[in-house]
Structure formats: structure tokens, C-alpha cells
């Protein structure tokens, strides 16, 4: 039995809200992503040949998001089983 059982509730609450924040961040990142054939793509021309448009999310960011989720899940399981180290 832990000396301060209230800490467990705090850790679970913190993990829940951090996970919720992570899910919201991922939703915001993928919200603007359009697949081919889904409506018009905004494009524009600026002087000196600079073009803008909406492109897909770079695969590096998708890997960062996936890595963050896997790390958070593994950490929550580790702390849930072994408890935090003091």
C-alpha cells in the first residue's frame, strides 16, 4: 500500500487530461488534411514564383504523433503496474 494513495488519483487524472489533449492535437493536425478528389484545393500565386497550397501532413509528423501515443501508453502501463519510482 502506498503512503499517499491520493497521488494515484492525481496521476490518473493527469494521464487522462494529457491523453485528451494529445487526441485534440492530433485531431487538429488531421482536420485540415484533404484527400485527392475531396473538394477544391486552395492555391495561390505570389511574386517570384512562390506557390501556396494545402498538402498532406508530412510522414515525419505522423510518426512523431504515433511515437508519442505509444510512449504515453507504455508509460501509463508501466506506472500502473510498477508504480512511480521515488
N, CA, C and O atoms as a DFTB+ gen file, in Angstrom:
344 C
 N C O
     1  1       0.838      -1.178       0.000
     2  2       0.000       0.000       0.000
     3  2       0.880       1.237       0.000
     4  3       1.890       1.309       0.700
     5  1       0.483       2.179      -0.779
     6  2       1.264       3.412      -0.892
     7  2       1.012       4.298       0.311
     8  3      -0.036       4.231       0.953
     9  1       2.000       5.131       0.600
    10  2       1.892       6.042       1.723
    11  2       0.889       7.157       1.447
    12  3       0.178       7.599       2.350
    13  1       0.837       7.615       0.183
    14  2      -0.099       8.669      -0.212
    15  2      -0.987       8.155      -1.346
    16  3      -0.640       8.356      -2.510
    17  1      -2.113       7.502      -1.062
    18  2      -2.953       6.950      -2.133
    19  2      -3.598       8.026      -3.009
    20  3      -4.011       7.729      -4.130
    21  1      -3.696       9.257      -2.529
    22  2      -4.276      10.323      -3.331
    23  2      -3.420      10.620      -4.568
    24  3      -3.928      11.115      -5.574
    25  1      -2.132      10.317      -4.489
    26  2      -1.252      10.522      -5.649
    27  2      -1.706       9.697      -6.845
    28  3      -1.591      10.149      -7.985
    29  1      -2.219       8.492      -6.603
    30  2      -2.691       7.652      -7.698
    31  2      -3.826       8.331      -8.462
    32  3      -3.859       8.294      -9.692
    33  1      -4.742       8.942      -7.744
    34  2      -5.845       9.651      -8.390
    35  2      -5.310      10.833      -9.198
    36  3      -5.790      11.112     -10.296
    37  1      -4.324      11.514      -8.650
    38  2      -3.745      12.649      -9.372
    39  2      -3.056      12.181     -10.654
    40  3      -3.180      12.826     -11.695
    41  1      -2.337      11.071     -10.584
    42  2      -1.648      10.558     -11.775
    43  2      -2.643      10.119     -12.848
    44  3      -2.433      10.380     -14.033
    45  1      -3.715       9.461     -12.442
    46  2      -4.721       9.016     -13.405
    47  2      -5.406      10.221     -14.038
    48  3      -5.633      10.246     -15.247
    49  1      -5.737      11.221     -13.219
    50  2      -6.367      12.431     -13.755
    51  2      -5.438      13.148     -14.721
    52  3      -5.865      13.585     -15.789
    53  1      -4.172      13.270     -14.350
    54  2      -3.197      13.918     -15.229
    55  2      -3.048      13.132     -16.536
    56  3      -3.017      13.729     -17.613
    57  1      -2.958      11.813     -16.454
    58  2      -2.832      10.998     -17.667
    59  2      -4.062      11.137     -18.555
    60  3      -3.944      11.192     -19.779
    61  1      -5.244      11.194     -17.941
    62  2      -6.469      11.337     -18.725
    63  2      -6.482      12.655     -19.486
    64  3      -6.754      12.673     -20.687
    65  1      -6.192      13.754     -18.806
    66  2      -6.250      15.049     -19.473
    67  2      -5.098      15.250     -20.458
    68  3      -5.275      15.922     -21.473
    69  1      -3.938      14.688     -20.183
    70  2      -2.837      14.750     -21.158
    71  2      -3.191      13.932     -22.403
    72  3      -2.904      14.354     -23.523
    73  1      -3.808      12.775     -22.212
    74  2      -4.242      11.974     -23.351
    75  2      -5.318      12.680     -24.151
    76  3      -5.301      12.654     -25.382
    77  1      -6.254      13.311     -23.459
    78  2      -7.294      14.067     -24.145
    79  2      -6.691      15.226     -24.929
    80  3      -7.097      15.496     -26.059
    81  1      -5.723      15.907     -24.329
    82  2      -5.038      16.996     -25.042
    83  2      -4.286      16.488     -26.263
    84  3      -4.263      17.150     -27.301
    85  1      -3.669      15.310     -26.144
    86  2      -2.981      14.718     -27.286
    87  2      -3.939      14.357     -28.411
    88  3      -3.643      14.577     -29.586
    89  1      -5.085      13.804     -28.045
    90  2      -6.080      13.467     -29.071
    91  2      -6.610      14.716     -29.767
    92  3      -6.814      14.709     -30.981
    93  1      -6.833      15.776     -29.016
    94  2      -7.286      17.028     -29.618
    95  2      -6.227      17.583     -30.550
    96  3      -6.553      18.079     -31.628
    97  1      -4.955      17.509     -30.151
    98  2      -3.872      17.994     -31.008
    99  2      -3.796      17.191     -32.306
   100  3      -3.594      17.764     -33.377
   101  1      -3.955      15.882     -32.219
   102  2      -3.925      15.052     -33.427
   103  2      -5.132      15.356     -34.311
   104  3      -5.004      15.417     -35.534
   105  1      -6.306      15.547     -33.699
   106  2      -7.490      15.890     -34.485
   107  2      -7.287      17.219     -35.205
   108  3      -7.644      17.350     -36.375
   109  1      -6.719      18.199     -34.519
   110  2      -6.472      19.492     -35.165
   111  2      -5.463      19.368     -36.303
   112  3      -5.579      20.058     -37.316
   113  1      -4.469      18.488     -36.138
   114  2      -3.466      18.314     -37.179
   115  2      -4.067      17.667     -38.425
   116  3      -3.736      18.057     -39.545
   117  1      -4.943      16.687     -38.240
   118  2      -5.512      15.974     -39.380
   119  2      -6.785      16.617     -39.907
   120  3      -7.284      16.211     -40.956
   121  1      -7.318      17.601     -39.212
   122  2      -8.573      18.232     -39.622
   123  2      -8.452      18.917     -40.979
   124  3      -9.383      18.856     -41.781
   125  1      -7.346      19.553     -41.244
   126  2      -7.176      20.269     -42.496
   127  2      -6.681      19.411     -43.636
   128  3      -6.534      19.896     -44.758
   129  1      -6.420      18.138     -43.369
   130  2      -5.907      17.247     -44.405
   131  2      -7.033      16.839     -45.349
   132  3      -8.087      16.377     -44.911
   133  1      -6.803      17.012     -46.634
   134  2      -7.789      16.611     -47.648
   135  2      -7.185      15.548     -48.542
   136  3      -6.016      15.614     -48.920
   137  1      -7.987      14.596     -48.861
   138  2      -7.537      13.570     -49.799
   139  2      -7.864      14.019     -51.220
   140  3      -8.668      14.928     -51.430
   141  1      -7.233      13.371     -52.179
   142  2      -7.485      13.733     -53.570
   143  2      -8.943      13.489     -53.903
   144  3      -9.512      12.462     -53.533
   145  1      -9.540      14.431     -54.599
   146  2     -10.924      14.304     -55.003
   147  2     -11.921      14.835     -53.984
   148  3     -13.126      14.773     -54.224
   149  1     -11.463      15.345     -52.876
   150  2     -12.361      15.896     -51.858
   151  2     -12.392      17.412     -51.955
   152  3     -11.685      18.092     -51.212
   153  1     -13.163      17.926     -52.816
   154  2     -13.321      19.379     -52.900
   155  2     -12.147      20.066     -53.571
   156  3     -11.230      19.424     -54.084
   157  1     -12.201      21.368     -53.551
   158  2     -11.161      22.163     -54.182
   159  2      -9.993      22.369     -53.225
   160  3     -10.174      22.483     -52.013
   161  1      -8.814      22.415     -53.785
   162  2      -7.611      22.690     -53.007
   163  2      -7.269      24.160     -53.196
   164  3      -7.198      24.656     -54.320
   165  1      -7.058      24.852     -52.078
   166  2      -6.719      26.273     -52.168
   167  2      -5.295      26.428     -52.699
   168  3      -4.361      25.801     -52.200
   169  1      -5.151      27.246     -53.685
   170  2      -3.820      27.533     -54.209
   171  2      -3.744      29.013     -54.499
   172  3      -4.764      29.671     -54.706
   173  1      -2.548      29.526     -54.514
   174  2      -2.349      30.933     -54.798
   175  2      -0.976      31.159     -55.388
   176  3      -0.083      30.319     -55.276
   177  1      -0.828      32.290     -56.009
   178  2       0.459      32.672     -56.608
   179  2       0.931      33.962     -55.974
   180  3       0.152      34.898     -55.795
   181  1       2.182      34.010     -55.643
   182  2       2.807      35.212     -55.126
   183  2       3.935      35.611     -56.065
   184  3       4.357      34.814     -56.903
   185  1       4.419      36.827     -55.931
   186  2       5.550      37.232     -56.777
   187  2       6.746      36.300     -56.578
   188  3       6.846      35.611     -55.563
   189  1       7.617      36.289     -57.524
   190  2       8.830      35.469     -57.529
   191  2       8.538      33.973     -57.631
   192  3       9.384      33.157     -57.265
   193  1       7.364      33.603     -58.118
   194  2       7.054      32.201     -58.363
   195  2       6.738      31.377     -57.137
   196  3       6.783      30.149     -57.201
   197  1       6.421      32.011     -56.021
   198  2       6.080      31.271     -54.811
   199  2       4.629      30.826     -54.908
   200  3       3.732      31.637     -55.138
   201  1       4.407      29.515     -54.727
   202  2       3.053      28.968     -54.790
   203  2       2.674      28.429     -53.425
   204  3       3.511      27.882     -52.707
   205  1       1.413      28.587     -53.074
   206  2       0.920      28.026     -51.825
   207  2      -0.184      27.049     -52.139
   208  3      -0.802      27.107     -53.202
   209  1      -0.424      26.163     -51.218
   210  2      -1.496      25.189     -51.368
   211  2      -1.538      24.313     -50.136
   212  3      -0.646      24.363     -49.288
   213  1      -2.558      23.528     -50.048
   214  2      -2.675      22.607     -48.926
   215  2      -2.153      21.256     -49.348
   216  3      -2.640      20.659     -50.308
   217  1      -1.184      20.786     -48.642
   218  2      -0.632      19.481     -48.946
   219  2      -0.891      18.524     -47.800
   220  3      -1.415      18.929     -46.762
   221  1      -0.536      17.272     -47.970
   222  2      -0.733      16.298     -46.899
   223  2       0.252      16.536     -45.750
   224  3       1.248      17.244     -45.902
   225  1      -0.047      15.935     -44.613
   226  2       0.840      16.033     -43.453
   227  2       2.096      15.218     -43.751
   228  3       1.997      14.090     -44.235
   229  1       3.262      15.768     -43.473
   230  2       4.494      15.009     -43.718
   231  2       4.518      13.723     -42.896
   232  3       4.067      13.712     -41.750
   233  1       5.035      12.654     -43.465
   234  2       5.081      11.380     -42.736
   235  2       5.865      11.468     -41.427
   236  3       5.580      10.724     -40.489
   237  1       6.845      12.366     -41.352
   238  2       7.608      12.513     -40.118
   239  2       6.699      12.920     -38.957
   240  3       6.843      12.408     -37.846
   241  1       5.769      13.834     -39.212
   242  2       4.857      14.251     -38.148
   243  2       3.917      13.121     -37.741
   244  3       3.592      12.980     -36.562
   245  1       3.481      12.319     -38.702
   246  2       2.626      11.176     -38.371
   247  2       3.397      10.209     -37.474
   248  3       2.834       9.667     -36.523
   249  1       4.674       9.989     -37.766
   250  2       5.492       9.113     -36.927
   251  2       5.709       9.708     -35.540
   252  3       5.724       8.976     -34.551
   253  1       5.875      11.013     -35.455
   254  2       6.033      11.659     -34.151
   255  2       4.765      11.483     -33.322
   256  3       4.847      11.164     -32.136
   257  1       3.600      11.684     -33.924
   258  2       2.338      11.506     -33.214
   259  2       2.175      10.055     -32.755
   260  3       1.791       9.801     -31.613
   261  1       2.465       9.116     -33.640
   262  2       2.327       7.703     -33.285
   263  2       3.312       7.327     -32.179
   264  3       2.963       6.582     -31.263
   265  1       4.523       7.833     -32.262
   266  2       5.507       7.564     -31.219
   267  2       5.097       8.136     -29.875
   268  3       5.291       7.505     -28.836
   269  1       4.529       9.335     -29.900
   270  2       4.043       9.942     -28.665
   271  2       2.943       9.097     -28.033
   272  3       2.945       8.876     -26.822
   273  1       2.015       8.631     -28.843
   274  2       0.922       7.814     -28.312
   275  2       1.426       6.482     -27.755
   276  3       0.978       6.042     -26.697
   277  1       2.351       5.845     -28.460
   278  2       2.897       4.582     -27.972
   279  2       3.673       4.771     -26.677
   280  3       3.551       3.964     -25.755
   281  1       4.476       5.841     -26.603
   282  2       5.234       6.118     -25.392
   283  2       4.287       6.385     -24.217
   284  3       4.503       5.868     -23.121
   285  1       3.248       7.183     -24.437
   286  2       2.304       7.508     -23.362
   287  2       1.584       6.252     -22.879
   288  3       1.391       6.079     -21.676
   289  1       1.191       5.387     -23.783
   290  2       0.517       4.142     -23.405
   291  2       1.458       3.239     -22.616
   292  3       1.074       2.702     -21.577
   293  1       2.685       3.069     -23.098
   294  2       3.657       2.224     -22.394
   295  2       3.988       2.801     -21.023
   296  3       4.121       2.054     -20.053
   297  1       4.122       4.114     -20.933
   298  2       4.430       4.748     -19.655
   299  2       3.281       4.580     -18.671
   300  3       3.511       4.295     -17.496
   301  1       2.047       4.753     -19.137
   302  2       0.890       4.590     -18.253
   303  2       0.786       3.158     -17.757
   304  3       0.456       2.935     -16.593
   305  1       1.059       2.187     -18.611
   306  2       1.015       0.789     -18.193
   307  2       2.137       0.495     -17.195
   308  3       1.914      -0.177     -16.188
   309  1       3.338       0.998     -17.474
   310  2       4.479       0.773     -16.573
   311  2       4.220       1.378     -15.204
   312  3       4.453       0.722     -14.189
   313  1       3.745       2.608     -15.153
   314  2       3.480       3.251     -13.879
   315  2       2.300       2.575     -13.176
   316  3       2.287       2.476     -11.949
   317  1       1.320       2.115     -13.937
   318  2       0.190       1.422     -13.335
   319  2       0.572       0.102     -12.710
   320  3       0.001      -0.285     -11.690
   321  1       1.526      -0.601     -13.300
   322  2       1.923      -1.908     -12.785
   323  2       2.979      -1.777     -11.691
   324  3       2.844      -2.366     -10.618
   325  1       4.023      -1.009     -11.963
   326  2       5.151      -0.941     -11.035
   327  2       5.080       0.232     -10.063
   328  3       5.748       0.229      -9.029
   329  1       4.283       1.215     -10.391
   330  2       4.221       2.406      -9.553
   331  2       5.378       3.339      -9.877
   332  3       6.387       2.905     -10.433
   333  1       5.242       4.612      -9.537
   334  2       6.315       5.558      -9.838
   335  2       7.522       5.295      -8.936
   336  3       7.370       4.855      -7.797
   337  1       8.692       5.561      -9.443
   338  2       9.917       5.376      -8.651
   339  2      10.243       6.679      -7.929
   340  3      10.275       7.748      -8.538
   341  1      10.474       6.579      -6.679
   342  2      10.836       7.773      -5.898
   343  2      12.300       7.762      -5.599
   344  3      12.805       8.679      -4.951
